[in-house]
Amino acid sequence: MSDILIDRSRAETAVVTINRPQRKNACDMAAWTDMLNVFTVLSKDSGVRLAILTGAGNDFCAGDDIVAFRAIKDDAAAADAQRKRIQECYAALQDAPFPIVAAIRGVCVGGGCSLAMCCDFRIADATARIGVPVAKLGLVYPTIQLQRLVALIGAQEARRWIYTGELVGAAEAHRAGFLDSLAESDPVEAALAFGATMMSGAPLSIAGSKAQLNAICAGQAAEKQAELDAMMVRADHSEDFDEAARAFAGKRKPRFRGR
């Protein structure tokens, strides 16, 4: 049975839940693999316009399961395979063509913080505790994840988070720019409401803009220029562009279909 649950009960929406509350939703190799597979499948589903990522119980995600990783860390091949799988999982979230909102409660640390940063937006309730405690674990945060953190909260704030290893509360994380919004009650419901305003947009437009923004933030805009230009050309010649023109002329809302 998978530790990654999918709820498709809401139209055009997928709520993905990490279901390992006994480990504060820390992920082992199986969970990382299942999450990768879930977002790979969802990304190919034209019926998905929004995804919410959350954790079961009282926490979002405590990152990589240290206990499980300790059991394989001396096996270089197995350890490298898990590290690669985690990065593939992060990439699957970033490459998804629809917006993803992280709905955070409780701990969101280490790899869990990285997961949240790979989402497009982050919303948390008052119980959230966010941080990267590598200094307390004798580890070094992957450069690509640190780059994402700096893009969100700035270099000086990132230094403080990394050097101290302290966890910050929701209000402070919001002030720093890590969180986009604070939830007064259920963060999943708040995330659904937050993302609802984006679901009426043209899917090809959102997918292209997401790819552009990710490339810009990663300093890869020039490297990926041909790919990004192709997405622009596809949108220029799409049925959705024609629909938008007809809707404008007819003074009605367009009905986009992602093609």
C-alpha positions as CSV (number, residue, x, y, z in Angstrom):
1,M,0.0,0.0,0.0
2,S,1.3,3.4,-1.0
3,D,2.2,6.1,1.6
4,I,1.2,8.7,-0.9
5,L,-2.6,9.3,-1.2
6,I,-4.5,11.0,-4.0
7,D,-7.9,12.7,-3.6
8,R,-9.5,13.5,-6.9
9,S,-13.0,14.2,-5.4
10,R,-12.9,17.9,-6.4
11,A,-13.2,18.9,-10.0
12,E,-9.9,19.5,-11.8
13,T,-8.0,19.3,-8.5
14,A,-5.7,16.7,-6.9
15,V,-4.9,16.7,-3.2
16,V,-1.8,14.6,-2.6
17,T,-1.1,13.6,1.0
18,I,2.1,12.1,2.4
19,N,0.6,9.4,4.7
20,R,3.4,8.5,7.2
21,P,2.2,10.4,10.3
22,Q,4.1,7.9,12.6
23,R,7.3,9.4,11.1
24,K,6.1,13.0,10.9
25,N,5.7,12.2,7.2
26,A,9.4,11.7,6.7
27,C,9.8,9.8,3.4
28,D,11.8,6.6,2.8
29,M,12.8,5.4,-0.7
30,A,9.4,3.9,-1.3
31,A,7.5,7.1,-0.4
32,W,9.9,9.2,-2.5
33,T,9.3,6.8,-5.5
34,D,5.6,6.8,-5.1
35,M,5.5,10.6,-4.9
36,L,7.6,10.9,-8.0
37,N,5.2,8.5,-9.8
38,V,2.1,10.3,-8.6
39,F,3.2,13.7,-9.9
40,T,4.5,12.1,-13.2
41,V,1.0,10.7,-13.8
42,L,-0.8,13.8,-12.7
43,S,1.4,15.9,-15.1
44,K,0.1,13.9,-18.0
45,D,-3.6,14.3,-17.0
46,S,-5.1,17.3,-18.9
47,G,-8.0,17.3,-16.4
48,V,-5.8,18.5,-13.5
49,R,-5.6,22.3,-13.1
50,L,-4.4,22.5,-9.5
51,A,-2.6,20.2,-7.0
52,I,-2.3,20.5,-3.2
53,L,0.5,18.8,-1.4
54,T,0.1,18.1,2.3
55,G,0.9,15.7,5.1
56,A,-1.4,13.4,7.1
57,G,-1.9,14.1,10.8
58,N,-0.2,17.0,12.5
59,D,2.8,17.6,10.2
60,F,3.7,18.4,6.6
61,C,6.9,16.5,6.2
62,A,10.1,16.0,8.2
63,G,12.1,15.4,5.1
64,D,14.1,12.3,4.4
65,D,13.6,9.4,6.9
66,I,16.9,9.5,8.7
67,V,16.4,6.1,10.3
68,A,15.7,4.5,6.9
69,F,18.6,6.3,5.3
70,R,21.0,5.3,8.1
71,A,20.4,1.7,7.2
72,I,21.7,2.1,3.7
73,K,24.2,5.0,4.0
74,D,27.2,2.7,3.9
75,D,26.0,1.2,0.7
76,A,27.2,3.8,-1.8
77,A,25.0,2.6,-4.6
78,A,21.9,2.5,-2.5
79,A,22.6,5.9,-0.9
80,D,23.3,7.5,-4.3
81,A,20.1,5.9,-5.7
82,Q,18.0,7.4,-2.9
83,R,19.6,10.9,-3.3
84,K,18.9,10.7,-7.0
85,R,15.3,9.7,-6.4
86,I,14.7,12.6,-4.0
87,Q,16.0,15.1,-6.6
88,E,13.8,13.4,-9.3
89,C,10.8,13.8,-7.0
90,Y,11.6,17.5,-6.5
91,A,11.9,18.0,-10.3
92,A,8.6,16.3,-10.9
93,L,6.9,18.9,-8.7
94,Q,8.6,21.8,-10.4
95,D,8.0,20.4,-13.9
96,A,4.3,19.8,-13.3
97,P,2.4,22.0,-15.8
98,F,-0.2,23.1,-13.2
99,P,0.2,25.2,-10.0
100,I,1.0,23.2,-6.8
101,V,0.2,24.7,-3.4
102,A,1.9,23.3,-0.3
103,A,-0.6,23.1,2.6
104,I,1.6,23.1,5.7
105,R,0.9,22.3,9.4
106,G,3.4,21.2,12.0
107,V,7.0,20.4,11.0
108,C,8.3,21.3,7.5
109,V,12.0,20.7,7.8
110,G,15.0,19.6,5.8
111,G,13.7,17.7,2.8
112,G,10.2,18.7,3.7
113,C,11.2,22.3,3.4
114,S,12.7,21.5,0.0
115,L,9.4,19.8,-1.0
116,A,7.5,22.9,0.0
117,M,9.9,25.1,-2.0
118,C,9.4,23.0,-5.1
119,C,5.7,23.9,-5.0
120,D,4.6,27.1,-6.5
121,F,3.1,28.5,-3.4
122,R,3.1,27.7,0.4
123,I,0.3,28.2,2.9
124,A,0.6,27.3,6.6
125,D,-1.4,27.4,9.8
126,A,-0.2,28.7,13.2
127,T,1.3,25.3,14.1
128,A,3.9,25.3,11.3
129,R,7.6,25.1,12.2
130,I,9.8,25.5,9.2
131,G,13.6,25.3,8.8
132,V,16.7,23.5,7.6
133,P,18.5,22.0,10.6
134,V,21.6,20.7,8.7
135,A,24.0,22.4,11.2
136,K,22.4,20.3,14.0
137,L,22.8,17.1,11.9
138,G,26.4,17.6,10.6
139,L,25.1,17.8,7.0
140,V,25.4,20.3,4.2
141,Y,22.2,21.4,2.4
142,P,22.2,20.6,-1.4
143,T,23.2,23.7,-3.3
144,I,20.1,23.6,-5.6
145,Q,17.9,23.7,-2.5
146,L,19.8,26.5,-0.9
147,Q,19.5,28.4,-4.2
148,R,15.7,28.0,-3.9
149,L,15.7,29.2,-0.3
150,V,17.8,32.3,-1.2
151,A,15.3,33.1,-4.0
152,L,12.5,33.1,-1.5
153,I,13.9,34.7,1.6
154,G,17.1,36.4,0.5
155,A,20.7,35.5,1.3
156,Q,21.0,37.0,4.7
157,E,17.8,35.4,6.0
158,A,18.9,32.1,4.5
159,R,22.3,32.4,6.3
160,R,20.5,32.8,9.6
161,W,18.1,29.8,9.0
162,I,21.0,27.6,7.9
163,Y,23.7,28.6,10.4
164,T,21.4,28.4,13.4
165,G,19.4,25.4,12.3
166,E,16.5,26.8,14.3
167,L,12.9,26.3,13.2
168,V,10.8,29.4,12.6
169,G,7.1,29.8,13.1
170,A,4.5,30.6,10.5
171,A,4.3,34.3,11.2
172,E,8.1,34.7,10.9
173,A,8.2,32.5,7.8
174,H,5.5,34.7,6.2
175,R,7.3,37.9,7.0
176,A,10.5,36.4,5.5
177,G,8.7,35.6,2.2
178,F,8.8,31.8,2.5
179,L,5.0,31.6,3.0
180,D,2.6,33.2,0.6
181,S,-0.4,33.2,3.0
182,L,-1.4,32.2,6.6
183,A,-4.3,29.9,7.1
184,E,-6.7,30.7,10.0
185,S,-7.9,27.1,10.1
186,D,-7.4,24.1,7.8
187,P,-4.4,24.8,5.6
188,V,-5.7,22.4,2.9
189,E,-9.0,24.3,2.6
190,A,-7.0,27.6,2.6
191,A,-4.7,26.2,-0.2
192,L,-7.7,25.1,-2.2
193,A,-9.3,28.6,-1.9
194,F,-5.9,30.2,-2.7
195,G,-5.4,28.1,-5.9
196,A,-9.0,28.4,-7.1
197,T,-8.4,31.8,-8.7
198,M,-5.7,30.2,-11.0
199,M,-7.9,27.3,-12.3
200,S,-9.7,29.4,-14.9
201,G,-6.4,30.4,-16.6
202,A,-5.3,28.9,-19.9
203,P,-3.3,25.7,-19.0
204,L,-0.7,26.2,-21.8
205,S,-0.1,29.7,-20.6
206,I,0.3,28.7,-17.0
207,A,2.6,25.8,-17.9
208,G,4.8,28.0,-20.1
209,S,4.9,30.8,-17.5
210,K,5.8,28.3,-14.8
211,A,8.6,26.9,-16.9
212,Q,9.9,30.4,-17.6
213,L,9.9,31.4,-13.9
214,N,11.6,28.2,-12.8
215,A,14.3,28.7,-15.4
216,I,14.8,32.4,-14.4
217,C,15.0,31.5,-10.7
218,A,17.5,28.7,-11.4
219,G,19.6,31.0,-13.6
220,Q,18.9,28.7,-16.6
221,A,16.8,31.0,-18.8
222,A,19.5,31.2,-21.5
223,E,20.2,27.5,-21.4
224,K,16.5,26.6,-21.8
225,Q,15.7,29.4,-24.3
226,A,14.8,27.1,-27.1
227,E,12.5,25.0,-24.9
228,L,10.8,28.1,-23.6
229,D,10.4,29.6,-27.0
230,A,8.7,26.4,-28.2
231,M,6.2,26.7,-25.4
232,M,5.4,30.3,-26.5
233,V,4.9,29.2,-30.1
234,R,2.7,26.4,-29.1
235,A,0.5,28.8,-27.1
236,D,0.4,31.3,-30.0
237,H,-1.1,28.6,-32.2
238,S,-3.3,26.9,-29.6
239,E,-7.1,26.5,-29.7
240,D,-7.2,28.2,-26.3
241,F,-5.7,31.4,-27.9
242,D,-8.5,31.3,-30.5
243,E,-11.1,30.7,-27.8
244,A,-9.7,33.7,-25.8
245,A,-10.1,35.9,-28.9
246,R,-13.7,34.7,-29.5
247,A,-14.6,35.2,-25.9
248,F,-13.2,38.7,-25.9
249,A,-15.2,39.6,-28.9
250,G,-18.3,38.1,-27.5
251,K,-17.7,39.7,-24.0
252,R,-17.8,36.4,-22.2
253,K,-15.4,34.3,-20.2
254,P,-13.2,32.0,-22.2
255,R,-13.5,28.2,-21.7
256,F,-10.0,26.9,-21.9
257,R,-9.2,23.2,-22.7
258,G,-5.5,23.1,-22.6
259,R,-4.9,22.6,-26.3
